[in-house]
Amino acid sequence: MPSPVRFAVVCKLLEQAGYELARVHGSHHIFAKPGSPIVSIPVHRNQVKPFYVRQVQRIVDAQNE
């Protein structure tokens, strides 16, 4: 099983794609970008599960195409 990734890395990827941290609700960090769907990333102990990292990577790749 892949290991979790630090939240700072995921946050940086989203910010480079134009997303901004809109709010935090409990452990969920909500990122928003005008004209794009919101992205919710649950963070526990400053780690993000691999499923969410892949989700972010797909979003970033789609915007680069």
N, C-alpha and C positions, 0 to 999 in steps of 0.2 A: 504494500500500500504506500502511495506517495506521502511524503511528509508535509505538514502544514508550512505555509509561507508567512513571513512577517507581514503585518498589516501595512507597514511603511512602504513596502515594495508594491503592494496592490494599490495603495493610495496614489503612489507616484505614477503608476501606469494609467490610472483613470484620469489624473490631472493632466497628463500629457495628451490624453485623448480629448481634453476640453471639459471634463466633468469637474464639478466642484462639490465639496462636502456641504450638503444643504442642511442636514440636521442629524442628530443622534438620538435614537429612541431605544433606551436600554442598551443591549449589546449590538444593535443593528445600526450601522452607519449608512445613511442614505445619501447617494450621490445623484446630482441632477445636471442636465445640460439642456439648454433650450432646443426644442425640436426633436429631442430624443427621449426614449423611455427612462424612467428612473432606475437606478441600480441599488439594491439593498445588499449589504455585505455584513453578515454576522461576524463579530470579532470576539474571541474568547482567549484570554491570557496573551493578548497581542499577536494572536495567530489566526490565519484564515485557512479554512479547509481547502484541499485541492480542488474540489468541485467548483467552488466559487472563483478560484484562481483561473480555472479553465473558462468559466463564464466570462470573466473580465477579458481574458485573452481573445475570446471570440468577438467581443464587442470592439476591442481595439483593432483587431484584424479587419473587421467589416468596415470600419471607418477609414482604414488605410487603403482600401481598394478603390 
